[in-house]
Amino acid sequence: MRLEIRTALERSIPIIPILIDGAQMPTREQLPADISKLAQLNSIKVIYRRSERNERQLVADVQQALISAA
């Protein structure tokens, strides 16, 4: 996973961290130097429940994040 994150950061490929069930973004200091920029990215928070509404909302949130990044 680290290689993929580093490569995406180097190539300016959008990365959208998805935080599930109260997970928190790590701080810059908690990450290895080569992927520390990850801590600066906006994330999407999701409460995990198997429901169609949550899935639709996640898709909508990701689409909006991609539009905003463009």
PDB file of N, CA, C, O and CB in Angstrom:
ATOM      1  N   MET A   1       0.826  -1.185   0.000  1.00  0.00           N
ATOM      2  CA  MET A   1       0.000   0.000   0.000  1.00  0.00           C
ATOM      3  C   MET A   1       0.876   1.257   0.000  1.00  0.00           C
ATOM      4  O   MET A   1       0.545   2.237  -0.668  1.00  0.00           O
ATOM      5  CB  MET A   1      -0.943  -0.007   1.210  1.00  0.00           C
ATOM      6  N   ARG A   2       1.959   1.240   0.722  1.00  0.00           N
ATOM      7  CA  ARG A   2       2.821   2.415   0.799  1.00  0.00           C
ATOM      8  C   ARG A   2       3.376   2.791  -0.575  1.00  0.00           C
ATOM      9  O   ARG A   2       3.427   3.972  -0.920  1.00  0.00           O
ATOM     10  CB  ARG A   2       3.969   2.164   1.777  1.00  0.00           C
ATOM     11  N   LEU A   3       3.788   1.802  -1.355  1.00  0.00           N
ATOM     12  CA  LEU A   3       4.315   2.063  -2.692  1.00  0.00           C
ATOM     13  C   LEU A   3       3.253   2.723  -3.559  1.00  0.00           C
ATOM     14  O   LEU A   3       3.546   3.672  -4.286  1.00  0.00           O
ATOM     15  CB  LEU A   3       4.805   0.762  -3.346  1.00  0.00           C
ATOM     16  N   GLU A   4       2.030   2.230  -3.488  1.00  0.00           N
ATOM     17  CA  GLU A   4       0.954   2.795  -4.289  1.00  0.00           C
ATOM     18  C   GLU A   4       0.661   4.232  -3.875  1.00  0.00           C
ATOM     19  O   GLU A   4       0.444   5.090  -4.731  1.00  0.00           O
ATOM     20  CB  GLU A   4      -0.307   1.941  -4.163  1.00  0.00           C
ATOM     21  N   ILE A   5       0.651   4.502  -2.583  1.00  0.00           N
ATOM     22  CA  ILE A   5       0.401   5.862  -2.098  1.00  0.00           C
ATOM     23  C   ILE A   5       1.527   6.783  -2.547  1.00  0.00           C
ATOM     24  O   ILE A   5       1.267   7.876  -3.050  1.00  0.00           O
ATOM     25  CB  ILE A   5       0.265   5.884  -0.553  1.00  0.00           C
ATOM     26  N   ARG A   6       2.761   6.361  -2.373  1.00  0.00           N
ATOM     27  CA  ARG A   6       3.906   7.186  -2.780  1.00  0.00           C
ATOM     28  C   ARG A   6       3.862   7.483  -4.280  1.00  0.00           C
ATOM     29  O   ARG A   6       4.086   8.619  -4.699  1.00  0.00           O
ATOM     30  CB  ARG A   6       5.231   6.483  -2.419  1.00  0.00           C
ATOM     31  N   THR A   7       3.575   6.467  -5.077  1.00  0.00           N
ATOM     32  CA  THR A   7       3.507   6.655  -6.526  1.00  0.00           C
ATOM     33  C   THR A   7       2.396   7.629  -6.901  1.00  0.00           C
ATOM     34  O   THR A   7       2.597   8.503  -7.745  1.00  0.00           O
ATOM     35  CB  THR A   7       3.288   5.314  -7.229  1.00  0.00           C
ATOM     36  N   ALA A   8       1.236   7.486  -6.287  1.00  0.00           N
ATOM     37  CA  ALA A   8       0.127   8.400  -6.567  1.00  0.00           C
ATOM     38  C   ALA A   8       0.493   9.835  -6.181  1.00  0.00           C
ATOM     39  O   ALA A   8       0.196  10.770  -6.925  1.00  0.00           O
ATOM     40  CB  ALA A   8      -1.141   7.954  -5.811  1.00  0.00           C
ATOM     41  N   LEU A   9       1.128  10.011  -5.043  1.00  0.00           N
ATOM     42  CA  LEU A   9       1.539  11.349  -4.628  1.00  0.00           C
ATOM     43  C   LEU A   9       2.552  11.938  -5.612  1.00  0.00           C
ATOM     44  O   LEU A   9       2.450  13.109  -5.978  1.00  0.00           O
ATOM     45  CB  LEU A   9       2.133  11.310  -3.212  1.00  0.00           C
ATOM     46  N   GLU A  10       3.515  11.146  -6.034  1.00  0.00           N
ATOM     47  CA  GLU A  10       4.538  11.617  -6.972  1.00  0.00           C
ATOM     48  C   GLU A  10       3.942  11.996  -8.320  1.00  0.00           C
ATOM     49  O   GLU A  10       4.432  12.908  -8.985  1.00  0.00           O
ATOM     50  CB  GLU A  10       5.604  10.549  -7.165  1.00  0.00           C
ATOM     51  N   ARG A  11       2.898  11.306  -8.717  1.00  0.00           N
ATOM     52  CA  ARG A  11       2.290  11.537 -10.038  1.00  0.00           C
ATOM     53  C   ARG A  11       1.068  12.449  -9.979  1.00  0.00           C
ATOM     54  O   ARG A  11       0.384  12.641 -10.985  1.00  0.00           O
ATOM     55  CB  ARG A  11       1.896  10.213 -10.661  1.00  0.00           C
ATOM     56  N   SER A  12       0.796  13.007  -8.809  1.00  0.00           N
ATOM     57  CA  SER A  12      -0.369  13.886  -8.612  1.00  0.00           C
ATOM     58  C   SER A  12      -1.686  13.206  -8.965  1.00  0.00           C
ATOM     59  O   SER A  12      -2.607  13.833  -9.489  1.00  0.00           O
ATOM     60  CB  SER A  12      -0.215  15.145  -9.445  1.00  0.00           C
ATOM     61  N   ILE A  13      -1.755  11.921  -8.671  1.00  0.00           N
ATOM     62  CA  ILE A  13      -2.994  11.169  -8.853  1.00  0.00           C
ATOM     63  C   ILE A  13      -3.850  11.397  -7.605  1.00  0.00           C
ATOM     64  O   ILE A  13      -3.361  11.249  -6.485  1.00  0.00           O
ATOM     65  CB  ILE A  13      -2.712   9.626  -9.091  1.00  0.00           C
ATOM     66  N   PRO A  14      -5.125  11.755  -7.789  1.00  0.00           N
ATOM     67  CA  PRO A  14      -5.963  12.016  -6.609  1.00  0.00           C
ATOM     68  C   PRO A  14      -6.038  10.812  -5.668  1.00  0.00           C
ATOM     69  O   PRO A  14      -6.203   9.670  -6.097  1.00  0.00           O
ATOM     70  CB  PRO A  14      -7.368  12.408  -7.047  1.00  0.00           C
ATOM     71  N   ILE A  15      -5.915  11.099  -4.401  1.00  0.00           N
ATOM     72  CA  ILE A  15      -6.070  10.102  -3.344  1.00  0.00           C
ATOM     73  C   ILE A  15      -7.156  10.624  -2.418  1.00  0.00           C
ATOM     74  O   ILE A  15      -7.128  11.780  -1.998  1.00  0.00           O
ATOM     75  CB  ILE A  15      -4.712   9.841  -2.565  1.00  0.00           C
ATOM     76  N   ILE A  16      -8.108   9.766  -2.107  1.00  0.00           N
ATOM     77  CA  ILE A  16      -9.186  10.152  -1.204  1.00  0.00           C
ATOM     78  C   ILE A  16      -9.197   9.173  -0.038  1.00  0.00           C
ATOM     79  O   ILE A  16      -9.733   8.072  -0.159  1.00  0.00           O
ATOM     80  CB  ILE A  16     -10.570  10.173  -1.938  1.00  0.00           C
ATOM     81  N   PRO A  17      -8.608   9.564   1.093  1.00  0.00           N
ATOM     82  CA  PRO A  17      -8.661   8.679   2.258  1.00  0.00           C
ATOM     83  C   PRO A  17     -10.108   8.521   2.744  1.00  0.00           C
ATOM     84  O   PRO A  17     -10.842   9.502   2.862  1.00  0.00           O
ATOM     85  CB  PRO A  17      -7.765   9.231   3.399  1.00  0.00           C
ATOM     86  N   ILE A  18     -10.498   7.302   3.017  1.00  0.00           N
ATOM     87  CA  ILE A  18     -11.826   7.019   3.556  1.00  0.00           C
ATOM     88  C   ILE A  18     -11.646   6.472   4.959  1.00  0.00           C
ATOM     89  O   ILE A  18     -11.038   5.421   5.161  1.00  0.00           O
ATOM     90  CB  ILE A  18     -12.617   6.010   2.650  1.00  0.00           C
ATOM     91  N   LEU A  19     -12.183   7.201   5.922  1.00  0.00           N
ATOM     92  CA  LEU A  19     -12.044   6.849   7.337  1.00  0.00           C
ATOM     93  C   LEU A  19     -13.320   6.159   7.797  1.00  0.00           C
ATOM     94  O   LEU A  19     -14.404   6.738   7.743  1.00  0.00           O
ATOM     95  CB  LEU A  19     -11.750   8.110   8.209  1.00  0.00           C
ATOM     96  N   ILE A  20     -13.182   4.921   8.248  1.00  0.00           N
ATOM     97  CA  ILE A  20     -14.337   4.103   8.600  1.00  0.00           C
ATOM     98  C   ILE A  20     -14.491   3.998  10.109  1.00  0.00           C
ATOM     99  O   ILE A  20     -13.530   3.759  10.839  1.00  0.00           O
ATOM    100  CB  ILE A  20     -14.213   2.711   7.987  1.00  0.00           C
ATOM    101  N   ASP A  21     -15.737   4.186  10.556  1.00  0.00           N
ATOM    102  CA  ASP A  21     -16.108   4.002  11.966  1.00  0.00           C
ATOM    103  C   ASP A  21     -15.218   4.758  12.940  1.00  0.00           C
ATOM    104  O   ASP A  21     -14.694   4.171  13.887  1.00  0.00           O
ATOM    105  CB  ASP A  21     -16.076   2.547  12.309  1.00  0.00           C
ATOM    106  N   GLY A  22     -15.044   6.040  12.718  1.00  0.00           N
ATOM    107  CA  GLY A  22     -14.319   6.882  13.662  1.00  0.00           C
ATOM    108  C   GLY A  22     -12.810   6.866  13.520  1.00  0.00           C
ATOM    109  O   GLY A  22     -12.112   7.459  14.342  1.00  0.00           O
ATOM    110  N   ALA A  23     -12.290   6.202  12.501  1.00  0.00           N
ATOM    111  CA  ALA A  23     -10.837   6.219  12.282  1.00  0.00           C
ATOM    112  C   ALA A  23     -10.383   7.660  12.058  1.00  0.00           C
ATOM    113  O   ALA A  23     -11.134   8.476  11.523  1.00  0.00           O
ATOM    114  CB  ALA A  23     -10.438   5.317  11.063  1.00  0.00           C
ATOM    115  N   GLN A  24      -9.173   7.966  12.460  1.00  0.00           N
ATOM    116  CA  GLN A  24      -8.628   9.310  12.331  1.00  0.00           C
ATOM    117  C   GLN A  24      -7.465   9.309  11.342  1.00  0.00           C
ATOM    118  O   GLN A  24      -6.742   8.320  11.217  1.00  0.00           O
ATOM    119  CB  GLN A  24      -8.172   9.846  13.704  1.00  0.00           C
ATOM    120  N   MET A  25      -7.297  10.426  10.645  1.00  0.00           N
ATOM    121  CA  MET A  25      -6.144  10.568   9.764  1.00  0.00           C
ATOM    122  C   MET A  25      -4.889  10.640  10.623  1.00  0.00           C
ATOM    123  O   MET A  25      -4.879  11.302  11.660  1.00  0.00           O
ATOM    124  CB  MET A  25      -6.275  11.831   8.855  1.00  0.00           C
ATOM    125  N   PRO A  26      -3.843   9.966  10.196  1.00  0.00           N
ATOM    126  CA  PRO A  26      -2.581  10.088  10.925  1.00  0.00           C
ATOM    127  C   PRO A  26      -2.006  11.485  10.708  1.00  0.00           C
ATOM    128  O   PRO A  26      -2.298  12.144   9.710  1.00  0.00           O
ATOM    129  CB  PRO A  26      -1.567   8.997  10.470  1.00  0.00           C
ATOM    130  N   THR A  27      -1.199  11.916  11.641  1.00  0.00           N
ATOM    131  CA  THR A  27      -0.528  13.202  11.479  1.00  0.00           C
ATOM    132  C   THR A  27       0.678  13.011  10.566  1.00  0.00           C
ATOM    133  O   THR A  27       1.116  11.887  10.322  1.00  0.00           O
ATOM    134  CB  THR A  27      -0.096  13.793  12.858  1.00  0.00           C
ATOM    135  N   ARG A  28       1.195  14.102  10.077  1.00  0.00           N
ATOM    136  CA  ARG A  28       2.387  14.064   9.220  1.00  0.00           C
ATOM    137  C   ARG A  28       3.539  13.349   9.934  1.00  0.00           C
ATOM    138  O   ARG A  28       4.291  12.598   9.313  1.00  0.00           O
ATOM    139  CB  ARG A  28       2.815  15.500   8.820  1.00  0.00           C
ATOM    140  N   GLU A  29       3.667  13.585  11.231  1.00  0.00           N
ATOM    141  CA  GLU A  29       4.752  12.985  12.015  1.00  0.00           C
ATOM    142  C   GLU A  29       4.592  11.475  12.187  1.00  0.00           C
ATOM    143  O   GLU A  29       5.576  10.766  12.402  1.00  0.00           O
ATOM    144  CB  GLU A  29       4.825  13.642  13.378  1.00  0.00           C
ATOM    145  N   GLN A  30       3.375  10.989  12.094  1.00  0.00           N
ATOM    146  CA  GLN A  30       3.118   9.563  12.263  1.00  0.00           C
ATOM    147  C   GLN A  30       3.366   8.750  10.993  1.00  0.00           C
ATOM    148  O   GLN A  30       3.387   7.519  11.034  1.00  0.00           O
ATOM    149  CB  GLN A  30       1.702   9.358  12.718  1.00  0.00           C
ATOM    150  N   LEU A  31       3.551   9.432   9.877  1.00  0.00           N
ATOM    151  CA  LEU A  31       3.724   8.753   8.596  1.00  0.00           C
ATOM    152  C   LEU A  31       5.185   8.747   8.166  1.00  0.00           C
ATOM    153  O   LEU A  31       5.943   9.643   8.539  1.00  0.00           O
ATOM    154  CB  LEU A  31       2.866   9.418   7.525  1.00  0.00           C
ATOM    155  N   PRO A  32       5.587   7.747   7.386  1.00  0.00           N
ATOM    156  CA  PRO A  32       6.939   7.773   6.813  1.00  0.00           C
ATOM    157  C   PRO A  32       7.096   9.013   5.937  1.00  0.00           C
ATOM    158  O   PRO A  32       6.121   9.474   5.342  1.00  0.00           O
ATOM    159  CB  PRO A  32       7.222   6.478   5.986  1.00  0.00           C
ATOM    160  N   ALA A  33       8.282   9.546   5.853  1.00  0.00           N
ATOM    161  CA  ALA A  33       8.534  10.801   5.139  1.00  0.00           C
ATOM    162  C   ALA A  33       8.044  10.766   3.698  1.00  0.00           C
ATOM    163  O   ALA A  33       7.527  11.766   3.199  1.00  0.00           O
ATOM    164  CB  ALA A  33      10.011  11.117   5.160  1.00  0.00           C
ATOM    165  N   ASP A  34       8.199   9.623   3.018  1.00  0.00           N
ATOM    166  CA  ASP A  34       7.847   9.577   1.597  1.00  0.00           C
ATOM    167  C   ASP A  34       6.346   9.637   1.324  1.00  0.00           C
ATOM    168  O   ASP A  34       5.941   9.860   0.183  1.00  0.00           O
ATOM    169  CB  ASP A  34       8.401   8.330   0.990  1.00  0.00           C
ATOM    170  N   ILE A  35       5.518   9.445   2.340  1.00  0.00           N
ATOM    171  CA  ILE A  35       4.072   9.557   2.153  1.00  0.00           C
ATOM    172  C   ILE A  35       3.435  10.530   3.149  1.00  0.00           C
ATOM    173  O   ILE A  35       2.220  10.513   3.341  1.00  0.00           O
ATOM    174  CB  ILE A  35       3.423   8.184   2.287  1.00  0.00           C
ATOM    175  N   SER A  36       4.238  11.364   3.772  1.00  0.00           N
ATOM    176  CA  SER A  36       3.721  12.274   4.802  1.00  0.00           C
ATOM    177  C   SER A  36       2.717  13.285   4.255  1.00  0.00           C
ATOM    178  O   SER A  36       1.915  13.819   5.021  1.00  0.00           O
ATOM    179  CB  SER A  36       4.866  13.011   5.455  1.00  0.00           C
ATOM    180  N   LYS A  37       2.739  13.563   2.946  1.00  0.00           N
ATOM    181  CA  LYS A  37       1.759  14.479   2.349  1.00  0.00           C
ATOM    182  C   LYS A  37       0.335  13.934   2.475  1.00  0.00           C
ATOM    183  O   LYS A  37      -0.631  14.691   2.387  1.00  0.00           O
ATOM    184  CB  LYS A  37       2.094  14.727   0.871  1.00  0.00           C
ATOM    185  N   LEU A  38       0.210  12.649   2.676  1.00  0.00           N
ATOM    186  CA  LEU A  38      -1.102  12.033   2.834  1.00  0.00           C
ATOM    187  C   LEU A  38      -1.882  12.694   3.973  1.00  0.00           C
ATOM    188  O   LEU A  38      -3.105  12.812   3.896  1.00  0.00           O
ATOM    189  CB  LEU A  38      -0.955  10.527   3.092  1.00  0.00           C
ATOM    190  N   ALA A  39      -1.202  13.116   5.005  1.00  0.00           N
ATOM    191  CA  ALA A  39      -1.856  13.714   6.172  1.00  0.00           C
ATOM    192  C   ALA A  39      -2.555  15.028   5.836  1.00  0.00           C
ATOM    193  O   ALA A  39      -3.430  15.467   6.582  1.00  0.00           O
ATOM    194  CB  ALA A  39      -0.839  13.947   7.272  1.00  0.00           C
ATOM    195  N   GLN A  40      -2.185  15.652   4.738  1.00  0.00           N
ATOM    196  CA  GLN A  40      -2.765  16.948   4.362  1.00  0.00           C
ATOM    197  C   GLN A  40      -4.030  16.805   3.518  1.00  0.00           C
ATOM    198  O   GLN A  40      -4.706  17.798   3.249  1.00  0.00           O
ATOM    199  CB  GLN A  40      -1.743  17.769   3.602  1.00  0.00           C
ATOM    200  N   LEU A  41      -4.352  15.601   3.102  1.00  0.00           N
ATOM    201  CA  LEU A  41      -5.482  15.403   2.200  1.00  0.00           C
ATOM    202  C   LEU A  41      -6.809  15.405   2.950  1.00  0.00           C
ATOM    203  O   LEU A  41      -6.891  14.991   4.107  1.00  0.00           O
ATOM    204  CB  LEU A  41      -5.321  14.098   1.436  1.00  0.00           C
ATOM    205  N   ASN A  42      -7.835  15.878   2.269  1.00  0.00           N
ATOM    206  CA  ASN A  42      -9.186  15.806   2.824  1.00  0.00           C
ATOM    207  C   ASN A  42      -9.648  14.358   2.765  1.00  0.00           C
ATOM    208  O   ASN A  42      -9.345  13.628   1.822  1.00  0.00           O
ATOM    209  CB  ASN A  42     -10.174  16.743   2.051  1.00  0.00           C
ATOM    210  N   SER A  43     -10.379  13.965   3.779  1.00  0.00           N
ATOM    211  CA  SER A  43     -10.852  12.582   3.852  1.00  0.00           C
ATOM    212  C   SER A  43     -12.375  12.550   3.868  1.00  0.00           C
ATOM    213  O   SER A  43     -13.040  13.567   4.063  1.00  0.00           O
ATOM    214  CB  SER A  43     -10.286  11.874   5.103  1.00  0.00           C
ATOM    215  N   ILE A  44     -12.896  11.362   3.660  1.00  0.00           N
ATOM    216  CA  ILE A  44     -14.334  11.126   3.743  1.00  0.00           C
ATOM    217  C   ILE A  44     -14.552  10.185   4.923  1.00  0.00           C
ATOM    218  O   ILE A  44     -13.911   9.140   5.026  1.00  0.00           O
ATOM    219  CB  ILE A  44     -14.914  10.522   2.394  1.00  0.00           C
ATOM    220  N   LYS A  45     -15.463  10.569   5.807  1.00  0.00           N
ATOM    221  CA  LYS A  45     -15.771   9.729   6.970  1.00  0.00           C
ATOM    222  C   LYS A  45     -17.006   8.894   6.686  1.00  0.00           C
ATOM    223  O   LYS A  45     -18.010   9.395   6.179  1.00  0.00           O
ATOM    224  CB  LYS A  45     -15.982  10.592   8.239  1.00  0.00           C
ATOM    225  N   VAL A  46     -16.918   7.611   7.022  1.00  0.00           N
ATOM    226  CA  VAL A  46     -18.002   6.670   6.759  1.00  0.00           C
ATOM    227  C   VAL A  46     -18.277   5.870   8.022  1.00  0.00           C
ATOM    228  O   VAL A  46     -17.357   5.377   8.675  1.00  0.00           O
ATOM    229  CB  VAL A  46     -17.654   5.729   5.572  1.00  0.00           C
ATOM    230  N   ILE A  47     -19.547   5.749   8.353  1.00  0.00           N
ATOM    231  CA  ILE A  47     -19.954   4.829   9.420  1.00  0.00           C
ATOM    232  C   ILE A  47     -20.387   3.563   8.713  1.00  0.00           C
ATOM    233  O   ILE A  47     -21.319   3.579   7.908  1.00  0.00           O
ATOM    234  CB  ILE A  47     -21.118   5.427  10.341  1.00  0.00           C
ATOM    235  N   TYR A  48     -19.718   2.476   9.010  1.00  0.00           N
ATOM    236  CA  TYR A  48     -19.939   1.238   8.280  1.00  0.00           C
ATOM    237  C   TYR A  48     -21.247   0.590   8.700  1.00  0.00           C
ATOM    238  O   TYR A  48     -21.419   0.161   9.841  1.00  0.00           O
ATOM    239  CB  TYR A  48     -18.778   0.274   8.499  1.00  0.00           C
ATOM    240  N   ARG A  49     -22.138   0.534   7.769  1.00  0.00           N
ATOM    241  CA  ARG A  49     -23.388  -0.226   7.904  1.00  0.00           C
ATOM    242  C   ARG A  49     -23.731  -0.680   6.503  1.00  0.00           C
ATOM    243  O   ARG A  49     -23.590   0.076   5.542  1.00  0.00           O
ATOM    244  CB  ARG A  49     -24.569   0.637   8.559  1.00  0.00           C
ATOM    245  N   ARG A  50     -24.162  -1.862   6.395  1.00  0.00           N
ATOM    246  CA  ARG A  50     -24.547  -2.364   5.069  1.00  0.00           C
ATOM    247  C   ARG A  50     -25.892  -1.752   4.686  1.00  0.00           C
ATOM    248  O   ARG A  50     -26.950  -2.282   5.025  1.00  0.00           O
ATOM    249  CB  ARG A  50     -24.624  -3.933   5.053  1.00  0.00           C
ATOM    250  N   SER A  51     -25.833  -0.657   3.993  1.00  0.00           N
ATOM    251  CA  SER A  51     -27.076  -0.067   3.513  1.00  0.00           C
ATOM    252  C   SER A  51     -26.831   0.581   2.164  1.00  0.00           C
ATOM    253  O   SER A  51     -25.743   1.083   1.884  1.00  0.00           O
ATOM    254  CB  SER A  51     -27.633   0.963   4.524  1.00  0.00           C
ATOM    255  N   GLU A  52     -27.834   0.561   1.358  1.00  0.00           N
ATOM    256  CA  GLU A  52     -27.735   1.147   0.025  1.00  0.00           C
ATOM    257  C   GLU A  52     -27.512   2.655   0.113  1.00  0.00           C
ATOM    258  O   GLU A  52     -26.797   3.222  -0.713  1.00  0.00           O
ATOM    259  CB  GLU A  52     -28.999   0.843  -0.790  1.00  0.00           C
ATOM    260  N   ARG A  53     -28.111   3.301   1.095  1.00  0.00           N
ATOM    261  CA  ARG A  53     -27.953   4.742   1.254  1.00  0.00           C
ATOM    262  C   ARG A  53     -26.500   5.105   1.525  1.00  0.00           C
ATOM    263  O   ARG A  53     -25.981   6.051   0.933  1.00  0.00           O
ATOM    264  CB  ARG A  53     -28.843   5.254   2.384  1.00  0.00           C
ATOM    265  N   ASN A  54     -25.838   4.368   2.409  1.00  0.00           N
ATOM    266  CA  ASN A  54     -24.430   4.644   2.713  1.00  0.00           C
ATOM    267  C   ASN A  54     -23.565   4.469   1.480  1.00  0.00           C
ATOM    268  O   ASN A  54     -22.653   5.262   1.242  1.00  0.00           O
ATOM    269  CB  ASN A  54     -23.930   3.732   3.834  1.00  0.00           C
ATOM    270  N   GLU A  55     -23.840   3.445   0.701  1.00  0.00           N
ATOM    271  CA  GLU A  55     -23.060   3.215  -0.515  1.00  0.00           C
ATOM    272  C   GLU A  55     -23.267   4.344  -1.510  1.00  0.00           C
ATOM    273  O   GLU A  55     -22.306   4.821  -2.113  1.00  0.00           O
ATOM    274  CB  GLU A  55     -23.439   1.876  -1.153  1.00  0.00           C
ATOM    275  N   ARG A  56     -24.516   4.777  -1.690  1.00  0.00           N
ATOM    276  CA  ARG A  56     -24.798   5.887  -2.612  1.00  0.00           C
ATOM    277  C   ARG A  56     -24.121   7.163  -2.131  1.00  0.00           C
ATOM    278  O   ARG A  56     -23.561   7.912  -2.932  1.00  0.00           O
ATOM    279  CB  ARG A  56     -26.321   6.112  -2.747  1.00  0.00           C
ATOM    280  N   GLN A  57     -24.169   7.410  -0.836  1.00  0.00           N
ATOM    281  CA  GLN A  57     -23.556   8.624  -0.286  1.00  0.00           C
ATOM    282  C   GLN A  57     -22.045   8.595  -0.465  1.00  0.00           C
ATOM    283  O   GLN A  57     -21.445   9.621  -0.784  1.00  0.00           O
ATOM    284  CB  GLN A  57     -23.906   8.782   1.204  1.00  0.00           C
ATOM    285  N   LEU A  58     -21.423   7.444  -0.267  1.00  0.00           N
ATOM    286  CA  LEU A  58     -19.980   7.320  -0.456  1.00  0.00           C
ATOM    287  C   LEU A  58     -19.608   7.603  -1.905  1.00  0.00           C
ATOM    288  O   LEU A  58     -18.646   8.326  -2.167  1.00  0.00           O
ATOM    289  CB  LEU A  58     -19.498   5.919  -0.045  1.00  0.00           C
ATOM    290  N   VAL A  59     -20.353   7.045  -2.843  1.00  0.00           N
ATOM    291  CA  VAL A  59     -20.094   7.288  -4.265  1.00  0.00           C
ATOM    292  C   VAL A  59     -20.240   8.779  -4.562  1.00  0.00           C
ATOM    293  O   VAL A  59     -19.406   9.355  -5.261  1.00  0.00           O
ATOM    294  CB  VAL A  59     -21.060   6.454  -5.157  1.00  0.00           C
ATOM    295  N   ALA A  60     -21.280   9.400  -4.045  1.00  0.00           N
ATOM    296  CA  ALA A  60     -21.496  10.835  -4.267  1.00  0.00           C
ATOM    297  C   ALA A  60     -20.356  11.658  -3.668  1.00  0.00           C
ATOM    298  O   ALA A  60     -19.889  12.614  -4.286  1.00  0.00           O
ATOM    299  CB  ALA A  60     -22.843  11.278  -3.658  1.00  0.00           C
ATOM    300  N   ASP A  61     -19.909  11.291  -2.474  1.00  0.00           N
ATOM    301  CA  ASP A  61     -18.807  12.008  -1.824  1.00  0.00           C
ATOM    302  C   ASP A  61     -17.506  11.878  -2.614  1.00  0.00           C
ATOM    303  O   ASP A  61     -16.764  12.849  -2.764  1.00  0.00           O
ATOM    304  CB  ASP A  61     -18.603  11.485  -0.400  1.00  0.00           C
ATOM    305  N   VAL A  62     -17.236  10.686  -3.113  1.00  0.00           N
ATOM    306  CA  VAL A  62     -16.013  10.471  -3.910  1.00  0.00           C
ATOM    307  C   VAL A  62     -16.099  11.264  -5.212  1.00  0.00           C
ATOM    308  O   VAL A  62     -15.125  11.897  -5.619  1.00  0.00           O
ATOM    309  CB  VAL A  62     -15.803   8.952  -4.213  1.00  0.00           C
ATOM    310  N   GLN A  63     -17.259  11.231  -5.865  1.00  0.00           N
ATOM    311  CA  GLN A  63     -17.413  12.005  -7.097  1.00  0.00           C
ATOM    312  C   GLN A  63     -17.199  13.493  -6.833  1.00  0.00           C
ATOM    313  O   GLN A  63     -16.528  14.166  -7.616  1.00  0.00           O
ATOM    314  CB  GLN A  63     -18.802  11.770  -7.709  1.00  0.00           C
ATOM    315  N   GLN A  64     -17.752  14.008  -5.760  1.00  0.00           N
ATOM    316  CA  GLN A  64     -17.573  15.422  -5.429  1.00  0.00           C
ATOM    317  C   GLN A  64     -16.125  15.748  -5.142  1.00  0.00           C
ATOM    318  O   GLN A  64     -15.629  16.792  -5.564  1.00  0.00           O
ATOM    319  CB  GLN A  64     -18.427  15.799  -4.236  1.00  0.00           C
ATOM    320  N   ALA A  65     -15.437  14.868  -4.428  1.00  0.00           N
ATOM    321  CA  ALA A  65     -14.014  15.087  -4.129  1.00  0.00           C
ATOM    322  C   ALA A  65     -13.191  15.110  -5.414  1.00  0.00           C
ATOM    323  O   ALA A  65     -12.267  15.913  -5.541  1.00  0.00           O
ATOM    324  CB  ALA A  65     -13.483  13.992  -3.179  1.00  0.00           C
ATOM    325  N   LEU A  66     -13.515  14.245  -6.356  1.00  0.00           N
ATOM    326  CA  LEU A  66     -12.786  14.214  -7.631  1.00  0.00           C
ATOM    327  C   LEU A  66     -13.053  15.472  -8.445  1.00  0.00           C
ATOM    328  O   LEU A  66     -12.144  16.011  -9.076  1.00  0.00           O
ATOM    329  CB  LEU A  66     -13.177  12.973  -8.444  1.00  0.00           C
ATOM    330  N   ILE A  67     -14.294  15.938  -8.433  1.00  0.00           N
ATOM    331  CA  ILE A  67     -14.622  17.188  -9.139  1.00  0.00           C
ATOM    332  C   ILE A  67     -13.873  18.352  -8.516  1.00  0.00           C
ATOM    333  O   ILE A  67     -13.344  19.206  -9.228  1.00  0.00           O
ATOM    334  CB  ILE A  67     -16.147  17.457  -9.109  1.00  0.00           C
ATOM    335  N   SER A  68     -13.825  18.392  -7.198  1.00  0.00           N
ATOM    336  CA  SER A  68     -13.131  19.482  -6.495  1.00  0.00           C
ATOM    337  C   SER A  68     -11.636  19.451  -6.759  1.00  0.00           C
ATOM    338  O   SER A  68     -10.990  20.498  -6.805  1.00  0.00           O
ATOM    339  CB  SER A  68     -13.390  19.399  -4.990  1.00  0.00           C
ATOM    340  N   ALA A  69     -11.077  18.250  -6.934  1.00  0.00           N
ATOM    341  CA  ALA A  69      -9.638  18.108  -7.160  1.00  0.00           C
ATOM    342  C   ALA A  69      -9.232  18.511  -8.573  1.00  0.00           C
ATOM    343  O   ALA A  69      -8.069  18.826  -8.825  1.00  0.00           O
ATOM    344  CB  ALA A  69      -9.210  16.678  -6.896  1.00  0.00           C
ATOM    345  N   ALA A  70     -10.194  18.500  -9.491  1.00  0.00           N
ATOM    346  CA  ALA A  70      -9.878  18.790 -10.910  1.00  0.00           C
ATOM    347  C   ALA A  70      -9.633  20.263 -11.160  1.00  0.00           C
ATOM    348  O   ALA A  70      -9.359  20.660 -12.293  1.00  0.00           O
ATOM    349  CB  ALA A  70     -11.007  18.314 -11.812  1.00  0.00           C
TER     350      ALA A  70
END
